[in-house]
Amino acid sequence: MRRSSWKIRILIGLAIVAFAFFRKCANTEENPYTGKEQAISLTTEEEIAIGLQSAPQMAQEYGGLYADDRLQAYVDMVGQKLVDNTMARETPYQYDFHLLADQETINAFALPGGQIFITYALLSKLDTEDQLAGVLGHEVGHVLGRHSAERIANSEFWQTLSQGASVGADAGGLVAGIGQNVLLGNGRDDELESDDLGIRFMIKAGYDPYEMIAVMEILKAAAGPSRAPEFQSTHPDPDNRIEKIKESIKKYGG
């Protein structure tokens, strides 16, 4: 009886694992903006809805919006120039650029669907409009790369796979750990792809792409000598990003 129960658990576990792989394959599609094959479980409308719903809470976590209409208008102007002069204008996404009040955390990020944020701490480190365009162009690249949507699909895949392994062999923790490592690795690839797209957008919008190298130097200086090794971070090391950025500049003729 015990052996029969064990076989049933194995079969159920295998069925769940098979379902996870089937669903991932069924959701695989080519990104029309990057040409990359991705497993995406969200529609563009759902991405936009998630971004709009999450934006207020995200802003609150960084102290709210920075109370300076002039600086916000500056960020809006640069962001809109990038959108208007690149393939971003042809997408269904709703682009909004938010200047966050946080004066300590040097950061910029994008939510799915076009909600883009930059902290005042990072903006205050930038010396030129071109550097701001580099930061915002990188974040627009995340939106067009559908990186958040891809991570959501990957997370769903690994959660389902972990459930199947737990039922079949009580190995859910191991599988979940593998999933986390994969997600971190994809994060580094996402950053490099967004750097490449950001350079392309900067050139199309008339900005100096070499200023993105200056942004990397700013980020490196801000991190200081205690910067974590690349393999411990979801972001590539700034020095490695600089080499890839140079390659992108050469590729796009900047």
N, C-alpha and C positions, 0 to 999 in steps of 0.2 A: 504493500500500500504506500509506504514511504517513497519507494523507488518510482512508482507511478506518479505520485505528486511531484517529485523532482523533475520528471520528464515533462509534465504539464507546464511547470514553471519555465523550463527551458524553451518550450514551444511558444509560450506567451511572450517571453523575452525576445525571442528571435522575430516574432511577428511585429513587435513594437519597433525593433531595430530596422526591420525591412520597411515598415511604414515611414520611419524617419528618413531613410534614404530615398524612398519613392517620392515623398513630399518635397524633398530638397531638389531632386531632379526635375520634378514637375514645375517647380517655381524658378528654374534657371532660365535666364533670358539675357539677351545682349543689351548692354547699356548703350542707348543711342548717342550718348554724348562722348563716351570714352571708347566704345567698341569692345569693352571687357565683358566676358561672361560672368554673370552674378546670380546667386540664389537670392531672390527678393520675394518676400511674402506680402509686401504692402503695395497698394496703388499709390500713384502720385498724390491723389486727393487725401489718402490716409496719412502720407508723410507730412503734407501741409497742415492737416488737422493736429497731428501730434506736436509739430513744432509750435503752432499757435497756442495750443493748450499748455505746453511746457514753458513757454517763454516768460510769463510773469513769475513763476516760481524760480526759474533760473536767475532772473534779474535780482530777485529778493536775496538769493544766496550770495550775491556779490554787492550787497548794500544798496540795491535799487539802481535807478538810472542816474547818471551824472547830471546835476542841475545846471547845465550851461547850454542854452539854446544855440549859441554860436558854434561851440565845439560839436554839438550833435549835428548841426547843419553841415559842418565840414565833413564829418564822417559820412553823412547821407550823400553828399555831393560826390565824394570819391567812390563810394560804393555804387551809386547809380551810374556813374561814368563807366565803371567796369561792366556793369550789366548791359548798358545801352550799346556798347561797342563790341560785344562778344556774343558767342552763341547762347549765353545765359538769357538773353532777351527772347530767344525762341522757345524757351522752356515754359512749362505751365507753373513753375514755382513762384511763390510770392516772396520777394526779397525785401527784408526789413533789416536795417542796420542799427544796432543799439550800443550806445556808449554807457558802460557800467561805472558806478561810483567808486568801486574798489580801487584804492590808491596804493595798495601793497602787493596785490597778486598780479604778476605780469602774465597775461593770458588773453587768448582770443579763441573762439570756438563757434561752431555752427550746429544748429538743430536741424533735423530733417525738414525739408520743404522750403528753406530759405531764410530762417531766422538766424541772424549773424550777430555776434557779440564781440566787443573788444573792451578791455578794462582801461580805465583812465591811467592806471599804472603803466600799462604798455604804451598807450598813446603818447604819454609824456616822455617816453624814451625815444620816440621816433623823431628824426630831424627834418624829414622832408615829406611832401605829399606822395612822392613815389614810394617811399617806404611804407606808408599807410596803405597805398594801393597794393603793395606786395602782400601785406598781412591779410587784407580783405579779399584779394584775389585768391589767395590760398584757401580761405574759408568758403568762397563761392565754389572752388574746386571740390570741396568736401560735399557740398550740396549736389552738384552735378554728378559726382562720383557715386552718389547714393550710399555713402559709406555707413551712415547710421542705419539705414534700412537693411543693408547687407548684414550688419552686426546683429540686428534684431532677428533676422532670419537664421543666422548662425547660432545665436543663443537658443532659439526655439529648437533647432536641430539637435544641439548637444543636450538640452534638457530632456528631449524625447529619447535620445540615445541612452542617456544616463538612467532614465526610468526602465528602459528595456534591459539594460545590463543589471540593474538592481533586482529586477524580477527574476532574471535568468540565472545570475551567478553572484549576486551581492557585490558587484564590482562597480557600482555607480560612482563612487568617489573617484576611482581611477579614471574613468571615462570623462567625468566632469572636469577633472584636472587637465586632461589632454585638451578638452574643449577650450578651457581658459587660455592655455598656452597658444593654441591656434588663433584665438581672438587677439591676443597681444601681438602675435606675428603679423596678422592682417592689419593691425593698427599701424605698424611701422610702414607697411606697403602703402596704406592709405595716405600717410603723411607725404611720402615721396611722390605719389601720384598727384596729390593736391599741390605740391610744390611745382611740379611740371605744368599742371593746368594753370596755376597762378602766374607763372612766367609767360605762358601763352596769352593769358588775358591782359597782363601788363603791357605787352608789346602791341596787342590789338588796340588798346585804349590809349596808346601814345606815351606810356610811362617807361622809365629807364629800368630794364630788368636787373641791371647790376646792383640796383639799390636793394634787391632782395638778399644779396650777399651781405650787405650792411646790416639788414635785419637779423640775419643769422649771427653776426658778430655781437649785436646787441643782446640777443638771447643767451649767447655763450657767456658774455660778461656778466649778465644778470644772474646766471646760475652759479658762477664762481668756480673755484678749484674743486669743490666738493661734488661737482656734477656727477650723477650716476652713470655707469657704463651703459653703452647703447643697449645691450641685451637685457638690462634691467628696466628699461623704459619703453613705453608705447611710442615714444617719439625717437626718431633716429638722432644720433649725435650730430650737433650743428656742423662739425667739420665734414662729416660724411654728406650731409645735406648740401653743403656748399659745392662739393664736387659734382653732385647730381644737378644742381642748379646751373652750374657752368655748362654742363652737357645740354641742358634744356635751352639755354640761351643760344648756344651754337646751333641746335636743331631748328629753332624757330627763327633764326637769323637776326637776333637782337644785337 
